[in-house]
Amino acid sequence: MAKSVTRFVCQNCGAVYPKWQGRCDTCGEWNTIAEEAAESRPSGPTGKSSGGRKIEFVGLKGRAEPPPRTRTGLAELDQVLGGGFVPGSIVLVGGDPGIGKSTILLQAAAKVASAGKRTLYISGEEAIDQVRMRAQRLGLADSPLALAAATSLRDIAASLEEERDATLVIMDSIQTVWLDSLDSAPGTVSQVRACAAELGRLAKTRGFALVLVGHVTKEGTLAGPRVLEHMVDATLYFEGDRGHQFRILRAVKNRFGATDEIGVFEMTDRGLVEVSNPSALFLAERRGNISGSAVFAGMEGSRPVLVEIQVLLSPSANGGSPRRQVVGWDSGRLAMLMAVLESRARVGLGQNDVYLNVAGGLRVGEPAADLAVAAALVSAATDRPTPPDMVFFGEVGLSGEVRQVSQTDTRLREAAKLGFSAATLPRRVARGGRAPAAPDGLRLSEIGHLADLVAPLAASAKPKPATRKSEKAEATEEG
């Protein structure tokens, strides 16, 4: 017989401790460790199980067809999912409060239901009337969507067992569901794990696509155990500021599609509206002939995206420790790139406060942005604007060399499509005896070292005006 035991579990990361302590050693959070009841494994000489049946092993070679998809009617959401919802799949959607998780899921559920497929929306945070008010505001009140408000896992599971033709089920949110056989409160590690496992079992056996909405911590990661991300087939994150009109939905895990795929939406009074051409959106308010700006031709999943990198330099006020403020990029990579520019290209940046921003609210993570950031830094340091019709991409090494990146042709085609006429990129290696041809009307500037990027801007740099100190020194010398 199983023996009841007690353990202490961090409610932020899921780490287990034999006794209570104030700070979690794994994630560093304070006052997140709570006592939970657990059951130990049945005692036995070897822990072997009995009564099982033999499983069948097959070879790798066989007939594998693409899984059927249920399209949501939102092209951007379908692209992030890899083509739509797969029957029996589990999708986890996370994001900051108020960023639009419930809004986009309600829009998608209403479109699927309007297509004649049984769709269930279960809310654990809002009453039915609140969901109806949102649907009316979004113009979805006439959709044949089935609503319910429940938090008990037993009630939800019993209701889903009776559903024979459900296509899509949305649970908003998994942190509100609780199982009465566990002593812990809703939202704790054991509750979230047990409830997600049971709902996932129902999705697999009944064949409906399950969407779980998850809360996030102040650091932006999903609250609860990290094992929850391993239990699902796809994990989607909403990025962007609630005060910003644009929202970016990114797939960080997808067993049925590409990872790092993004969908771009605009928040309006009628809900989230798709943005079919994100590059034109991110560059719509760009001003030319401004120093400290460079256009980066990046890749988000399988989609090319052009964004503006902005850099501002100002003399450090406190003198001792210059400030480094970064929005949309890795601050550690900025420090490395500045060190390479100072050591390998003789660009002095150490005594200035550096502010870097990726315009539009996009979070850039690929190393190919190094060359665009370096161009913006050199432009700001020399007060010389980069060519307004040029894009940049390439990885920078510690010795100052510019390394090749993937999907060069796709980046160049996107730049040419948006009207750019020049591109600065790493020196390409010939394939089959010749280098890939550039798109019509696009002039390529291939460089192998950061010095090749700095030289043209430094040669035409504007002379800096003399300071009061230098003017006083000149007057003293003349006297």
C-alpha positions in Angstrom: 0.0 0.0 0.0 1.3 3.5 -0.9 2.5 5.5 2.1 1.6 9.2 2.4 4.7 11.4 2.5 5.3 15.2 2.6 7.6 17.2 0.4 8.3 20.9 -0.2 8.0 22.1 -3.8 8.8 25.4 -5.3 5.7 26.8 -7.0 7.7 28.8 -9.5 10.1 26.1 -11.0 9.0 22.8 -9.5 12.2 22.1 -7.5 11.6 19.6 -4.6 13.3 19.9 -1.2 13.2 17.7 1.8 12.4 20.6 4.2 11.1 24.1 4.0 13.5 27.0 3.2 12.9 30.6 2.3 14.7 30.8 -1.0 14.7 28.4 -3.9 18.2 27.4 -4.9 17.1 26.5 -8.4 15.3 29.7 -9.6 16.3 32.1 -6.8 12.8 33.2 -5.9 11.8 33.9 -2.3 8.8 32.5 -0.4 7.7 30.2 -3.3 8.3 26.8 -1.5 5.1 25.2 -0.1 4.4 21.9 1.6 2.5 19.3 -0.5 1.3 15.8 0.1 2.7 13.1 -2.2 2.6 9.4 -2.5 5.7 7.3 -2.4 6.2 4.4 -4.8 5.0 1.0 -3.6 7.7 -0.8 -1.6 9.1 -4.0 -3.0 12.4 -5.8 -3.5 13.1 -4.4 -7.0 10.2 -2.1 -7.7 9.1 -4.3 -10.6 5.6 -4.0 -11.9 3.4 -7.0 -12.8 0.3 -7.5 -14.9 1.6 -5.6 -17.9 1.2 -6.7 -21.6 3.9 -7.0 -24.2 4.4 -4.0 -26.5 5.0 -4.4 -30.2 8.1 -2.9 -31.8 8.1 -1.9 -35.5 10.8 -0.6 -37.9 11.4 3.0 -38.9 10.4 2.4 -42.5 6.6 2.8 -42.9 3.9 4.9 -44.3 3.6 8.3 -42.5 1.1 10.8 -43.8 0.9 14.4 -42.6 -1.6 14.8 -39.8 -4.9 16.4 -40.6 -5.3 20.1 -39.6 -8.1 22.2 -38.3 -7.6 25.7 -39.6 -8.6 28.6 -37.4 -9.3 31.2 -40.1 -6.5 33.4 -38.7 -3.6 33.0 -41.2 -1.0 34.3 -38.7 -2.1 31.8 -36.0 -2.2 28.9 -38.5 1.3 29.7 -39.6 2.6 29.7 -36.0 0.9 26.3 -35.4 2.3 24.9 -38.6 -0.9 24.9 -40.5 -3.6 24.7 -37.9 -4.6 22.5 -34.9 -3.8 18.8 -35.1 -6.4 16.4 -33.6 -5.2 15.0 -30.3 -2.5 17.7 -29.9 -2.0 19.8 -26.7 -1.0 23.5 -27.2 0.1 25.7 -24.3 -0.3 29.5 -24.7 1.5 31.8 -22.3 1.8 35.6 -22.0 1.5 38.6 -19.7 -1.9 39.4 -18.2 -4.0 41.5 -20.6 -1.7 40.9 -23.7 -4.5 39.2 -25.7 -4.4 35.4 -24.9 -8.1 35.0 -24.2 -9.0 37.4 -27.1 -7.2 35.6 -29.8 -8.3 32.2 -28.6 -11.9 33.4 -28.5 -11.6 34.7 -32.0 -10.1 31.4 -33.2 -12.7 29.3 -31.4 -15.5 31.3 -32.9 -14.2 30.9 -36.4 -13.8 27.1 -35.9 -17.3 26.8 -34.5 -18.7 28.9 -37.4 -17.1 26.4 -39.8 -19.5 23.7 -38.4 -17.0 22.0 -36.0 -17.9 21.4 -32.3 -15.8 23.8 -30.2 -15.8 24.1 -26.4 -14.5 27.1 -24.4 -14.1 26.4 -20.7 -13.3 29.5 -18.5 -11.9 29.1 -15.1 -11.3 32.8 -14.5 -14.3 34.5 -15.9 -18.1 34.0 -15.6 -20.1 33.1 -18.7 -21.5 36.7 -18.9 -18.0 38.1 -19.0 -17.0 35.9 -21.9 -20.3 36.9 -23.7 -19.5 40.6 -23.2 -16.1 40.1 -24.8 -17.6 38.1 -27.7 -20.2 40.8 -28.3 -17.5 43.5 -28.3 -15.5 41.4 -30.9 -18.6 40.9 -33.0 -18.7 37.1 -32.3 -21.9 36.8 -30.5 -23.7 34.9 -33.2 -21.0 32.1 -33.3 -22.3 28.6 -32.3 -19.5 28.4 -29.6 -20.2 26.3 -26.5 -19.3 28.1 -23.3 -18.8 26.8 -19.8 -17.4 28.1 -16.5 -15.8 25.4 -14.3 -12.7 24.7 -12.3 -13.2 21.2 -10.9 -11.2 18.7 -12.9 -13.7 15.9 -12.2 -16.6 17.9 -13.6 -14.6 19.0 -16.6 -13.4 15.4 -17.3 -16.9 13.9 -16.9 -18.2 16.5 -19.4 -15.5 15.9 -21.9 -16.0 12.1 -21.7 -19.6 12.6 -23.0 -18.4 14.7 -25.9 -18.2 12.5 -29.0 -17.6 15.0 -31.8 -15.6 17.8 -30.2 -12.9 19.3 -32.4 -11.3 22.0 -30.3 -11.3 22.5 -26.5 -9.9 25.6 -24.8 -9.1 25.7 -21.1 -8.6 29.2 -19.8 -6.5 28.8 -17.6 -4.8 25.6 -16.4 -3.8 27.3 -13.1 -7.4 27.6 -12.1 -8.2 23.9 -12.4 -8.0 21.7 -9.3 -8.3 18.1 -8.3 -10.0 17.3 -5.0 -7.8 14.3 -4.3 -4.8 16.6 -3.9 -4.4 18.7 -0.7 -2.5 21.5 -2.4 -4.2 24.7 -3.7 -5.0 25.4 -7.3 -2.1 26.6 -9.3 0.5 24.7 -7.4 3.0 22.4 -9.1 1.2 19.1 -8.2 -2.2 20.5 -9.2 -1.0 21.9 -12.5 0.8 18.7 -13.4 -2.0 16.4 -12.5 -4.7 18.4 -14.2 -2.7 18.9 -17.4 -1.9 15.2 -17.5 -5.6 14.2 -17.2 -6.8 16.8 -19.8 -4.0 15.7 -22.1 -5.1 12.0 -21.7 -8.7 13.0 -22.7 -7.4 14.9 -25.7 -5.4 11.9 -26.9 -8.2 9.4 -26.4 -11.0 11.5 -27.7 -9.1 13.1 -30.6 -9.8 16.8 -30.0 -7.2 19.5 -30.0 -6.6 20.9 -26.5 -5.4 24.5 -25.8 -4.2 25.3 -22.3 -3.7 29.0 -21.2 -0.8 29.4 -18.8 0.1 32.3 -16.6 3.6 33.8 -16.6 6.0 35.0 -13.9 7.4 38.5 -13.7 10.5 37.2 -15.7 8.1 36.3 -18.5 8.4 32.5 -18.2 5.5 30.2 -17.7 4.4 29.8 -14.1 4.4 26.3 -12.6 6.7 23.4 -13.3 8.8 23.4 -16.4 7.7 19.8 -16.9 4.4 21.3 -18.2 6.2 22.4 -21.4 7.4 18.8 -21.9 3.9 17.5 -21.6 2.5 19.5 -24.5 3.0 19.3 -28.2 3.4 23.1 -28.8 4.2 26.1 -26.6 3.3 29.5 -27.8 4.3 32.8 -26.2 2.8 36.2 -26.6 5.5 38.9 -26.8 5.1 42.7 -26.7 4.1 45.4 -24.3 0.5 45.9 -23.3 0.9 49.6 -24.0 2.1 48.8 -27.5 -0.4 48.1 -30.3 1.4 45.2 -31.8 1.5 41.7 -30.5 3.8 38.9 -31.5 2.9 35.2 -31.1 6.0 33.0 -31.1 6.3 29.2 -31.2 9.1 28.1 -28.9 8.2 24.5 -29.3 6.2 22.7 -31.9 6.1 19.0 -32.7 4.0 19.6 -35.8 5.7 22.6 -37.2 8.7 24.9 -37.2 9.9 26.5 -34.0 10.6 30.2 -33.7 7.8 30.9 -36.1 6.0 34.1 -35.4 2.6 35.7 -36.1 2.1 39.4 -35.9 -1.1 41.0 -34.7 -2.4 44.5 -34.1 -4.6 45.1 -31.0 -7.7 47.1 -31.9 -11.1 47.7 -30.4 -12.4 44.8 -32.5 -9.8 42.4 -31.2 -6.5 41.2 -32.7 -6.1 41.9 -36.4 -3.6 40.0 -38.5 -0.6 41.8 -40.0 0.2 40.0 -43.2 3.4 42.0 -44.0 5.3 42.5 -40.7 8.4 44.0 -42.4 6.5 46.9 -43.9 4.9 47.4 -40.5 8.1 47.5 -38.6 9.7 50.0 -41.1 6.6 52.2 -41.6 7.7 54.9 -39.3 11.4 54.7 -40.1 13.2 58.0 -40.8 16.2 58.2 -43.1 19.4 60.2 -42.7 19.6 59.6 -39.0 22.7 58.3 -37.4 22.6 55.3 -35.1 20.1 53.4 -37.3 20.5 50.3 -39.4 18.0 47.9 -41.0 18.4 44.2 -40.1 17.2 41.4 -42.5 16.3 38.7 -40.1 14.6 35.3 -40.1 11.8 34.3 -37.7 11.2 30.7 -38.3 10.6 30.3 -42.0 9.6 34.0 -42.4 12.0 36.8 -43.4 11.4 40.0 -41.3 13.1 43.4 -41.7 13.4 45.5 -38.6 15.2 48.7 -37.6 18.0 48.6 -35.1 18.3 51.9 -33.2 21.3 53.0 -31.1 21.9 56.2 -29.1 25.2 57.2 -27.5 25.5 59.8 -24.9 28.4 60.8 -22.5 28.2 59.0 -19.2 26.8 61.2 -16.5 28.4 59.3 -13.5 31.7 58.6 -15.3 32.5 55.4 -13.5 30.1 52.9 -14.9 28.4 53.7 -18.3 24.9 52.6 -18.7 23.8 49.8 -21.1 20.1 49.8 -21.8 18.8 47.2 -24.3 15.3 46.5 -25.5 14.6 43.6 -27.9 18.1 42.1 -27.9 20.6 40.3 -25.7 22.5 42.7 -23.4 25.4 40.2 -23.0 25.8 40.0 -26.8 25.9 43.8 -27.0 28.7 44.0 -24.5 30.7 41.4 -26.5 30.1 43.3 -29.7 31.2 46.6 -28.2 34.4 44.9 -26.9 35.1 43.5 -30.4 34.6 47.0 -32.0 37.0 48.6 -29.5 39.7 45.9 -29.7 39.6 44.9 -33.4 38.2 48.0 -35.2 39.4 50.8 -32.8 36.0 52.3 -32.3 35.8 54.0 -28.9 32.5 53.3 -27.1 33.5 52.5 -23.5 32.9 56.0 -21.9 29.4 56.4 -23.4 26.0 55.4 -22.2 24.6 53.0 -24.9 20.9 52.6 -25.5 19.8 50.0 -28.1 16.2 49.4 -29.3 14.7 47.0 -31.8 11.8 49.1 -33.2 8.4 47.6 -33.3 8.5 45.5 -30.2 10.1 42.4 -31.8 12.5 40.3 -29.8 15.6 39.4 -31.9 17.6 36.4 -30.9 19.6 35.2 -33.9 23.3 35.9 -34.1 22.8 37.3 -37.6 21.8 40.6 -36.1 25.4 41.3 -35.0 26.4 43.1 -38.2 23.3 45.4 -38.1 23.9 46.3 -34.5 27.6 46.9 -35.3 26.6 49.2 -38.1 24.2 51.1 -35.9 26.9 51.5 -33.2 29.5 52.7 -35.6 27.0 55.1 -37.2 26.1 56.6 -33.8 29.8 56.9 -32.8 30.8 58.6 -36.1 27.6 60.6 -36.4 27.3 59.3 -39.9 24.0 57.8 -41.1 24.1 54.4 -42.8 22.7 54.3 -46.4 18.9 54.4 -46.1 18.4 51.8 -48.9 20.8 49.2 -47.4 20.1 46.2 -45.1 22.7 44.4 -42.9 23.0 40.8 -41.6 25.9 38.6 -40.5 27.4 37.1 -37.4 30.5 38.7 -35.9 33.2 36.6 -34.2 35.6 37.6 -31.4 38.4 38.3 -33.8 36.2 40.7 -35.8 35.5 38.4 -38.7 32.0 38.4 -40.2 30.6 34.9 -40.5 28.0 33.5 -42.9 24.4 32.9 -41.8 21.7 30.7 -43.1 19.0 31.5 -45.6 20.9 34.4 -47.3 18.8 34.2 -50.5 15.5 34.5 -48.6 16.7 37.6 -46.7 17.9 39.2 -49.9 14.6 38.6 -51.7 12.6 40.1 -48.8 14.9 43.2 -48.9 14.4 43.6 -52.7 10.7 43.2 -52.4 10.5 46.1 -49.9 12.4 48.4 -52.2 16.0 48.2 -50.7 18.7 48.4 -53.3 21.8 47.4 -51.3 22.8 44.8 -48.7 25.9 44.4 -46.6 26.5 40.7 -45.8 29.3 38.2 -45.0 31.5 37.2 -47.9 29.8 34.2 -49.4 31.5 30.9 -50.3 30.8 29.8 -53.9 28.6 26.7 -54.2 29.5 24.5 -57.2 32.0 26.9 -58.5 30.0 30.2 -58.4 28.4 32.3 -55.7 24.6 32.7 -55.5 23.2 35.4 -57.7 21.7 38.5 -56.1 18.1 39.5 -56.8 17.6 42.0 -59.6 18.3 45.6 -58.6 20.1 44.6 -55.3 23.7 45.7 -55.0 25.7 43.5 -52.6 28.6 44.6 -50.4 30.3 41.5 -49.1 32.7 42.0 -46.2 35.0 39.7 -44.2 35.9 41.8 -41.2 34.4 44.6 -39.1 37.2 46.9 -40.3 35.6 46.8 -43.8 32.3 48.1 -42.2 34.0 50.8 -40.1 36.3 52.3 -42.8 33.6 53.9 -45.0 31.7 55.4 -42.1 34.8 56.7 -40.3 36.3 58.2 -43.5 33.2 60.4 -43.9 32.5 61.1 -40.2 31.4 64.6 -39.3 34.0 66.6 -37.2 32.8 67.0 -33.6 32.4 70.5 -32.4 35.0 71.8 -29.9 34.1 71.7 -26.3 34.4 74.6 -23.9 37.5 73.1 -22.3 39.3 72.9 -25.6 38.3 76.5 -26.5 39.7 77.7 -23.2 42.9 75.8 -23.8 43.3 77.3 -27.2 42.8 80.8 -25.8 45.4 80.2 -23.1 47.9 79.0 -25.7 47.3 82.1 -27.9 47.8 84.4 -24.9 
